[in-house]
């Protein structure tokens, strides 16, 4: 059985085959599956090659369709609903960046970028700069792998290798970030992996760095870690049955959190909130059934503009 989990600890780090990094590989596998659908709502041609390069056997076989037939059906029943959720989530953030670009924003920051390939696959206007922030091992792996694939970023991609628990604003400025210009920020699939106080600190930093007209996209789970832990526990149990030891419940932080929408409004942001089912409906899709994603139904997609 592949060991990929491990409980969180102060100052812990990871690559894309361990701890929180494994969830980035799992999400990339979902994007690869969603891209291969008959009528896809996203296109990420780099997802499958990146998953293969990470080398977690289960996810590689999943994206290649080479799982043992005896386990493929069970794996599909686990991965199918999550793939549907990740496809819509990916499209939401894709559209957020493209709409920000249409509004004239030319500076974007992807927090906890993982295996995100938006700098390489979205139609960025000329002059766009995309900053990607993540752990040093994650940044190094993705940069090297995409270079080996011959991929060229469409935007001016600037990788910022820093832990979000450290002084990432300073590292961002050192990479050329201009806080006098409007910025498009994304915090995708991130908040639950931060302690509640770190979530607030993240948005405090973003607010301090955001010129008027800046935009932010994220998602908030009102039920917090308890809800996600239930969903992730079901998913982890299904994957464990297929030989992958990934206990996501050990990777998230519990504790009461400030509602993101209200927190941002109090700090000068104009906020739009939509429930997950509404976002699905806006893309002509129905939220999937099944216990694995049931507790994600209440999550809220958030878009905000700095006034």
Secondary structure, DSSP 8 states (H G I E B T S, - for coil): -EE------TT----TTSHHHHHHHHHHHHHHHHHTSTT-S---TTHHHHHHHHT-HHHHHHHHT-S-HHHHHHHHHHHHHHHHHHHHHHHHHHHHHHHHHHTT--EEEEET-TT--HHHHS---TT-EEEEEE-HHHHHHHHHHHHHTT---SSEEEEEE--TTS-HHHHHHHTT--TTS--EEEE-S-GGGS-HHHHHHHHHHHHHH--TT-EEEEEE-TTHHHHHHHHHHHHHHHHHHTTEE--GGGTS--S----HHHHHHTTTEEEEEEEHHHHHHHTT-----SHHHHTTTT-EEEEEEE-
